[in-house]
Amino acid sequence: MGPVANAITSRYGVKFPLLCGSLLVVLGLELASLAAEFWQLFLTEGVMVGLGYSLLFIPSIGIPSQWFLKRRALATGIATAGSGLGGLVLSPIVQILLVNVGAAWCFRIMGFLSLLICLGATALIKSHPDAKVVEYKIFDINLLKHRGFQFQLIFSFINLFGYIIPFFYVPATLTSSPPAYAEKIGLPPSTGALFVGILSGINAAGRILCGQAADMWGPINAMICLRRILPCHLDVCELLRSASPVCYCLRSHWRGFLGTHTAINCAGRREIIQSFTKLGSGLSIIYLFNVIPLIFSSPIASALTVNFSPSLPYEYTILFAGLTLCFGASLLLGAALSKKKLGEGLSEFGQE
């Protein structure tokens, strides 16, 4: 959806794709409440809601970078902290709704809340005035010739494998197969939902702190440092394999540092792509390539989990996630060196 969202934004402005995305999300959730078979749920919650969130996320993620120069990463971190706060509030609410009113009414209530939140955000968001007078390229192939962008593209591709996996194996659920990691260490579903909500709140704070660190050290340098910490937290949590306070603390730190993915990534790409008029095209290319890890990361994790002995079901899964995060962070060194080689102003694109 990256090139499509970028094309719609270039032609109609940022509000139109946000409005379309809001309607798709709401309709998808409401229709999902009527689903009686799996394929119906796949089309509504999977396809419609997925397309809607893509139209909401892709045009809006680059907006803070248009308005801020010195505090660009911090602005992006504050703007994206809302998703973490949403998880803090909504995760326990969804668990309560599922228990008390069932899945159908849970979908309906969440659809109504999404309508209020998304339409409110659409009314408030505004792109930079200078961005309106520039002709955007939907898919600027010249970006692929830039060495720093090449490193960032490969980093995003590999890093996303390790980023996605913990989301599927931290929440406690009684219906997952294999059992979720939280259930394995003895957490009931209600505690798991509360824990996910708390981690989402910590993630919101982490996005702001990571944004501040990026403004102090530079986005690329901050991403290298903070991404190196994530695999260590994952590995230590797996070694402890308990619901102890120490393990809770480590998982909380992991979730906080996970904020680098959203808070710093866009600012880091903006640091490489000095022209913000090309930022949308750069993000479109990256998100297009990211489709592959988004599709295959969960099946890979599931295969690693089920194909090893029952006594060690999660060790190789978490090791795989940690190694991909660590290797991805190493690729950012190439992006940083490419930027220094080219100088502060990147001659390929120029400055606005």
C-alpha positions in Angstrom: 0.0 0.0 0.0 3.0 2.3 0.2 3.0 3.5 -3.4 -0.8 3.6 -3.5 -1.0 5.7 -0.4 1.8 8.0 -1.6 0.0 8.5 -5.0 -3.3 9.4 -3.3 -1.5 11.8 -0.9 0.3 13.5 -3.8 -2.9 14.0 -5.8 -5.5 14.8 -3.1 -3.5 15.8 0.0 -3.0 14.0 3.3 -6.6 14.3 4.6 -8.2 12.3 1.8 -6.3 9.0 2.4 -6.8 9.4 6.1 -10.5 9.7 5.6 -10.6 6.6 3.3 -8.5 4.7 5.8 -10.8 5.7 8.7 -13.9 4.5 6.8 -12.2 1.2 5.8 -11.2 0.5 9.4 -14.7 1.2 10.8 -16.5 -0.8 8.1 -14.1 -3.6 8.5 -14.6 -3.9 12.2 -18.4 -3.5 12.0 -18.6 -6.2 9.2 -16.3 -8.5 11.2 -18.9 -8.6 13.9 -21.2 -10.2 11.4 -18.7 -12.8 10.2 -19.8 -16.4 10.5 -16.9 -18.1 8.6 -13.2 -17.6 8.6 -13.0 -16.2 5.0 -15.4 -13.5 6.0 -13.3 -12.5 9.0 -10.2 -12.6 6.7 -11.8 -10.2 4.2 -13.2 -7.8 6.9 -10.7 -7.6 9.7 -7.8 -8.8 7.7 -8.1 -7.1 4.3 -10.3 -4.1 5.0 -8.9 -3.1 8.4 -5.3 -3.8 7.1 -5.8 -1.5 4.1 -7.4 1.1 6.3 -4.6 1.2 8.8 -2.1 1.4 5.9 -3.9 4.5 4.5 -3.8 6.0 8.0 -0.2 5.2 8.9 1.8 5.8 5.7 0.6 9.3 4.8 0.8 10.6 8.4 4.1 9.1 9.7 6.1 11.6 7.7 4.1 14.7 8.7 6.1 15.6 11.9 9.4 15.5 9.9 7.9 18.2 7.6 7.2 20.6 10.4 10.3 20.2 12.6 14.0 20.5 11.9 16.0 20.5 15.2 13.6 18.3 17.2 12.4 16.1 14.4 12.8 12.7 16.1 11.3 13.9 19.3 8.3 15.3 17.5 7.8 11.9 15.7 8.2 10.1 19.0 5.5 12.2 20.7 3.2 11.9 17.7 3.6 8.1 17.6 3.3 7.7 21.3 -0.4 7.8 20.9 -0.5 4.2 19.6 1.3 3.0 22.7 -1.2 4.9 24.9 -4.0 3.4 22.9 -2.7 -0.1 23.6 -2.4 0.8 27.3 -6.1 1.7 27.5 -7.6 -0.6 24.9 -5.9 -3.9 25.7 -7.6 -4.4 29.1 -10.9 -3.0 27.6 -10.9 -5.5 24.8 -10.2 -8.4 27.2 -13.1 -7.2 29.4 -15.4 -6.9 26.4 -14.5 -10.3 25.1 -15.4 -11.9 28.4 -18.6 -10.0 29.1 -20.2 -9.2 25.7 -18.5 -11.6 23.3 -16.4 -11.1 20.1 -19.2 -9.7 18.0 -20.1 -6.7 20.2 -16.4 -6.2 20.9 -15.9 -5.6 17.2 -18.9 -3.2 17.1 -17.7 -1.2 20.1 -14.1 -1.0 18.8 -15.4 0.1 15.4 -17.4 3.0 17.0 -14.3 4.1 19.0 -12.2 3.9 15.9 -14.7 6.1 14.1 -14.4 8.8 16.7 -10.6 8.6 17.1 -9.8 8.4 13.4 -12.1 11.2 12.3 -10.8 13.4 15.0 -7.2 12.8 13.9 -8.1 13.4 10.3 -9.6 16.8 11.1 -6.5 17.9 13.1 -3.7 16.7 10.9 -2.1 19.1 8.4 0.8 18.8 6.0 3.5 21.5 5.6 2.5 24.3 3.2 5.8 23.8 1.2 4.9 20.2 0.6 1.8 21.2 -1.4 3.7 23.0 -4.2 6.1 20.2 -5.0 5.3 17.5 -7.5 5.9 14.2 -5.8 7.2 11.0 -7.4 5.1 8.0 -6.4 8.0 5.6 -6.7 11.4 7.4 -7.2 13.6 4.6 -8.5 16.7 6.9 -8.2 16.6 6.4 -4.4 17.7 2.9 -4.9 21.0 4.2 -6.3 21.8 6.0 -3.0 24.2 3.9 -0.9 22.8 5.1 2.5 19.3 4.4 1.4 20.3 0.9 0.3 21.6 0.1 3.7 18.4 1.5 5.3 16.3 -0.6 3.0 18.1 -3.8 3.8 18.1 -2.9 7.5 14.3 -2.4 7.5 13.8 -5.7 5.7 15.9 -7.8 8.0 15.1 -6.0 11.2 11.3 -6.4 10.8 11.6 -10.2 11.2 12.9 -9.7 14.8 10.6 -6.8 15.5 7.3 -8.7 14.6 7.9 -12.1 16.3 7.6 -11.0 20.0 4.2 -9.4 19.3 2.8 -12.9 18.4 4.3 -14.7 21.3 4.1 -12.3 24.3 0.3 -12.1 24.7 -1.4 -14.8 26.7 -4.1 -16.7 24.9 -5.8 -20.0 25.4 -6.5 -20.5 21.8 -3.1 -20.1 20.2 -1.2 -23.1 18.9 1.5 -23.4 20.0 0.6 -21.8 23.4 1.7 -18.2 23.7 4.9 -17.5 25.6 3.1 -15.7 28.4 0.9 -18.8 29.0 4.0 -20.9 29.0 5.4 -19.1 32.0 2.1 -19.3 33.9 0.2 -16.1 33.1 -3.6 -16.3 32.8 -5.2 -14.5 29.8 -6.4 -11.5 32.0 -2.9 -10.9 33.4 -1.4 -11.3 29.9 -3.8 -8.6 28.5 -3.0 -6.3 31.4 0.7 -6.9 30.8 0.4 -6.1 27.1 -1.4 -2.9 28.0 1.3 -1.9 30.5 4.0 -2.7 27.9 2.2 -0.5 25.4 2.2 2.4 27.9 6.0 1.9 28.4 6.4 1.8 24.7 4.8 5.2 24.4 7.3 6.6 26.9 10.1 4.8 25.1 9.2 6.4 21.8 9.5 9.9 23.4 12.8 9.1 25.1 14.2 7.4 22.0 13.2 10.5 20.0 15.0 12.7 22.5 18.1 10.5 22.2 18.0 10.7 18.4 18.0 14.5 18.5 21.0 14.4 20.9 23.1 11.7 19.2 21.6 11.8 15.7 18.9 9.4 14.5 21.3 6.9 12.8 23.6 6.7 15.8 20.7 6.3 18.2 19.2 3.5 16.2 22.5 1.6 16.2 22.9 1.9 20.0 19.3 1.2 21.0 18.8 -1.6 18.5 21.9 -3.4 19.9 20.2 -3.4 23.4 17.0 -5.1 22.1 18.5 -8.6 21.4 20.1 -8.6 24.9 16.8 -8.0 26.6 15.1 -10.7 24.5 17.9 -13.3 25.3 18.0 -12.5 29.1 14.2 -12.7 29.3 14.3 -16.1 27.7 17.1 -17.3 30.0 15.0 -16.3 33.1 11.8 -17.7 31.7 9.7 -16.6 34.6 7.1 -14.1 35.8 9.5 -12.6 38.3 9.9 -8.9 38.9 13.3 -8.9 37.3 11.9 -10.5 34.1 9.0 -8.0 34.1 11.5 -5.2 34.3 13.6 -6.5 31.5 10.6 -7.0 29.3 9.4 -3.5 30.1 12.8 -2.1 29.0 12.6 -4.2 25.8 9.2 -2.7 25.0 10.5 0.8 25.7 13.5 0.4 23.5 11.2 -1.1 20.8 9.9 2.5 20.4 13.0 3.2 18.2 11.2 1.4 15.4 8.6 4.1 15.0 10.1 7.2 16.7 13.5 7.1 15.1 13.1 5.2 11.8 11.3 8.0 10.0 13.8 10.6 11.3 16.7 8.4 10.3 15.4 8.0 6.8 14.9 11.8 6.7 18.5 12.2 7.7 19.6 10.1 4.7 17.0 11.5 2.3 17.6 15.2 2.9 14.8 16.2 0.6 11.5 15.8 2.4 9.7 15.8 -0.9 11.4 12.5 -1.6 10.7 11.1 1.9 7.2 9.8 0.9 8.7 7.9 -2.0 11.4 6.5 0.2 8.9 5.3 2.8 6.8 3.8 0.0 9.7 1.7 -1.3 10.6 0.5 2.3 7.1 -0.4 3.2 6.7 -2.3 -0.1 9.7 -4.4 0.6 8.5 -4.9 4.2 5.6 -6.9 3.0 7.8 -10.0 2.9 8.9 -10.1 6.6 5.4 -9.1 7.7 4.0 -12.2 5.9 6.7 -14.7 6.7 8.0 -13.7 10.2 5.1 -15.4 12.1 5.2 -18.7 10.1 9.0 -18.8 10.6 8.6 -18.3 14.4 5.9 -20.9 14.5 8.0 -23.4 12.6 10.9 -22.8 15.0 8.6 -23.2 18.0 6.8 -26.5 17.0 9.7 -28.3 15.3 11.9 -28.5 18.4 11.5 -30.5 21.6 8.6 -29.5 23.9 11.0 -28.6 26.7 12.7 -25.9 24.6 9.8 -24.5 22.5 10.8 -20.8 22.5 14.6 -20.7 22.8 15.3 -20.9 19.0 12.4 -18.5 18.2 13.7 -15.8 20.5 17.3 -16.5 19.4 16.2 -15.9 15.8 14.5 -12.6 16.7 17.5 -11.4 18.6 20.0 -12.3 15.9 17.9 -10.5 13.2 17.7 -7.4 15.3 21.4 -7.4 16.0 22.4 -8.0 12.4 20.0 -5.3 11.2 21.6 -2.8 13.6 25.0 -3.6 12.1 23.7 -2.6 8.7 23.0 0.9 10.0 26.8 1.4 10.3 26.9 1.4 6.5 24.2 4.0 6.4 26.1 6.2 8.9 29.4 5.8 7.0 27.7 6.6 3.7 26.2 9.8 5.1 29.6 10.9 6.4 31.2 10.1 3.1 28.7 12.2 1.2 28.8 15.0 3.7 26.0 16.7 5.6 24.3 17.8 2.4 23.6 14.9 0.1 24.4 16.1 -3.4 22.1 13.5 -5.1 19.0 15.2 -3.8 19.9 18.6 -2.6 18.3 20.6 0.2 15.1 22.5 0.6 
